[in-house]
Amino acid sequence: MKTDCVFCRIIDGHEKGQILQIWPDAIELRPLNPVTRDHTLIIPRKHVVDATSDPVTTAMAARRASHVARKGQHITVNIGAKAGQTVFHLHWHRFTCMGRKCMPWGCPA
């Protein structure tokens, strides 16, 4: 655990978080500032800075995200501050498409 990582502290029970699902290798958590009503984060228990740091952990977390995703949703990951990553512990976002507001290139409405 990294003591300065909010996700590590939540996983270890040292900080509160709205955990929705628990697996042996990951958790699903409601973010503090969701972009949609059903926005969740899939976070590996192992501290990995981003998706480029550990491909095996990244793939495992993506597999967990695919288990909870539904048709019409996005599962996405930000890599680094320039891509919008604000917590430097790998996490996949799952959220329902909001039409053209979802992604810069737009989504079908």
KEKE-3310 file (N, C-alpha, C; in steps of 0.2 Angstrom, whole numbers, plus 5000, padded with zeros to 4 digits):
npx = (5004:5002:5004:5001:4991:4975:4966:4973:4972:4958:4956:4963:4955:4957:4952:4936:4925:4913:4911:4906:4908:4917:4932:4944:4956:4953:4942:4926:4921:4911:4914:4919:4915:4905:4902:4891:4875:4878:4891:4906:4921:4934:4946:4962:4968:4982:4994:4997:5003:4998:4990:5001:5011:5010:5006:4999:4992:4984:4977:4969:4961:4954:4947:4939:4932:4925:4916:4906:4902:4889:4879:4880:4888:4903:4920:4934:4951:4962:4978:4990:4993:4991:4981:4970:4971:4969:4971:4984:4984:4981:4965:4949:4936:4919:4904:4888:4885:4883:4878:4882:4890:4899:4912:4926:4926:4913:4898:4886:4870)
npy = (4994:5011:5024:5038:5037:5038:5028:5016:5018:5017:5004:4997:4999:5011:5022:5029:5024:5022:5007:4996:4983:4969:4960:4947:4953:4966:4981:4988:5005:5019:5035:5050:5062:5059:5057:5053:5046:5032:5031:5022:5016:5004:4997:4990:4980:4980:4992:5001:5013:5018:5013:5009:5004:4991:4978:4966:4968:4978:4972:4963:4971:4977:4966:4964:4976:4974:4964:4971:4981:4987:4986:5001:5008:5016:5010:5015:5021:5033:5039:5046:5064:5073:5066:5067:5060:5060:5053:5044:5029:5015:5015:5010:5018:5017:5021:5027:5031:5048:5053:5065:5072:5064:5060:5068:5067:5064:5054:5042:5048)
npz = (5000:4996:5006:5003:4993:4989:4984:4988:5002:5004:4999:5009:5020:5027:5024:5020:5007:4994:4991:4979:4974:4977:4973:4973:4968:4964:4966:4965:4964:4969:4962:4969:4962:4951:4934:4928:4933:4935:4935:4939:4946:4943:4951:4953:4967:4969:4969:4955:4945:4932:4917:4909:4916:4921:4912:4915:4927:4922:4912:4920:4927:4917:4913:4924:4923:4911:4915:4923:4915:4904:4889:4879:4887:4892:4895:4901:4902:4909:4906:4914:4918:4907:4900:4909:4921:4938:4950:4954:4953:4945:4937:4930:4922:4922:4913:4908:4891:4886:4875:4863:4871:4878:4873:4866:4852:4850:4852:4846:4847)
capx = (5000:5006:5000:4998:4987:4968:4963:4976:4969:4951:4956:4965:4950:4960:4948:4930:4923:4907:4913:4900:4909:4924:4935:4951:4961:4951:4936:4922:4920:4908:4919:4917:4912:4903:4900:4884:4872:4880:4899:4910:4928:4936:4953:4966:4971:4989:4996:5000:5003:4994:4989:5007:5016:5010:5001:4995:4987:4979:4972:4965:4957:4950:4943:4934:4927:4920:4911:4901:4899:4883:4878:4878:4892:4910:4925:4940:4956:4966:4985:4994:4989:4988:4975:4965:4972:4970:4973:4989:4983:4977:4958:4945:4930:4913:4899:4884:4886:4879:4877:4888:4895:4904:4919:4928:4924:4906:4895:4880:4865)
capy = (5000:5018:5028:5044:5035:5037:5021:5011:5019:5014:4997:4994:5001:5016:5028:5027:5024:5018:5001:4992:4976:4967:4954:4946:4957:4973:4983:4993:5010:5025:5040:5056:5066:5055:5061:5051:5043:5026:5031:5018:5015:4998:4998:4984:4981:4981:4999:5002:5020:5019:5007:5007:5002:4984:4976:4960:4971:4982:4967:4960:4976:4978:4960:4966:4981:4971:4960:4975:4985:4985:4989:5008:5011:5016:5008:5019:5023:5039:5038:5052:5070:5076:5063:5068:5056:5064:5049:5040:5022:5013:5013:5010:5021:5014:5026:5027:5036:5054:5056:5069:5075:5059:5060:5074:5065:5063:5047:5042:5050)
capz = (5000:4996:5011:5000:4988:4992:4983:4993:5009:5003:4998:5015:5025:5031:5022:5018:5000:4993:4987:4976:4972:4979:4970:4977:4965:4963:4969:4961:4969:4966:4963:4973:4958:4946:4928:4926:4939:4936:4935:4944:4945:4944:4954:4956:4974:4968:4967:4949:4943:4926:4912:4905:4921:4923:4908:4918:4931:4918:4909:4925:4929:4911:4913:4929:4921:4906:4919:4926:4909:4900:4882:4879:4892:4891:4900:4898:4907:4908:4907:4915:4919:4901:4898:4914:4927:4944:4955:4951:4954:4939:4938:4924:4922:4918:4913:4902:4886:4887:4868:4860:4877:4881:4871:4861:4845:4850:4852:4843:4852)
cpx = (5004:5001:4998:4993:4980:4965:4966:4973:4962:4951:4958:4960:4952:4956:4941:4929:4917:4909:4907:4901:4916:4926:4941:4956:4959:4944:4932:4920:4916:4913:4915:4913:4910:4901:4893:4882:4875:4888:4902:4917:4930:4944:4956:4968:4978:4990:5000:4998:4998:4994:4996:5012:5016:5004:4997:4990:4982:4974:4967:4960:4952:4945:4937:4929:4922:4915:4905:4898:4893:4883:4877:4883:4899:4914:4931:4945:4960:4973:4989:4990:4987:4982:4969:4966:4973:4973:4978:4990:4978:4969:4954:4939:4925:4907:4895:4885:4880:4878:4883:4893:4900:4911:4920:4926:4917:4904:4889:4875:4860)
cpy = (5006:5022:5035:5043:5034:5031:5016:5012:5016:5007:4993:4996:5007:5023:5026:5028:5020:5012:4997:4985:4975:4960:4953:4950:4964:4974:4987:4998:5016:5031:5046:5061:5063:5059:5059:5047:5036:5025:5027:5018:5008:4999:4992:4985:4982:4988:4999:5009:5021:5012:5005:5004:4994:4981:4970:4963:4975:4978:4964:4965:4978:4972:4962:4971:4979:4967:4964:4980:4982:4989:4997:5012:5011:5013:5011:5020:5029:5037:5044:5059:5073:5073:5063:5064:5060:5060:5044:5033:5020:5012:5014:5014:5018:5019:5025:5032:5042:5057:5060:5072:5070:5060:5066:5073:5063:5055:5047:5044:5044)
cpz = (5000:5001:5008:4995:4991:4990:4987:5000:5009:5003:5005:5021:5029:5029:5019:5010:4999:4988:4985:4975:4975:4976:4974:4974:4963:4966:4964:4966:4965:4967:4967:4969:4951:4940:4925:4933:4940:4935:4940:4942:4947:4945:4956:4963:4974:4966:4961:4947:4938:4922:4909:4910:4922:4918:4911:4922:4927:4914:4913:4926:4923:4911:4918:4926:4915:4909:4921:4920:4906:4893:4883:4884:4889:4896:4897:4904:4905:4910:4907:4915:4913:4898:4903:4920:4932:4950:4952:4953:4949:4941:4931:4926:4919:4919:4907:4897:4887:4880:4866:4865:4880:4879:4866:4854:4844:4850:4848:4848:4853)
residu = (MET:LYS:THR:ASP:CYS:VAL:PHE:CYS:ARG:ILE:ILE:ASP:GLY:HIS:GLU:LYS:GLY:GLN:ILE:LEU:GLN:ILE:TRP:PRO:ASP:ALA:ILE:GLU:LEU:ARG:PRO:LEU:ASN:PRO:VAL:THR:ARG:ASP:HIS:THR:LEU:ILE:ILE:PRO:ARG:LYS:HIS:VAL:VAL:ASP:ALA:THR:SER:ASP:PRO:VAL:THR:THR:ALA:MET:ALA:ALA:ARG:ARG:ALA:SER:HIS:VAL:ALA:ARG:LYS:GLY:GLN:HIS:ILE:THR:VAL:ASN:ILE:GLY:ALA:LYS:ALA:GLY:GLN:THR:VAL:PHE:HIS:LEU:HIS:TRP:HIS:ARG:PHE:THR:CYS:MET:GLY:ARG:LYS:CYS:MET:PRO:TRP:GLY:CYS:PRO:ALA)
# end
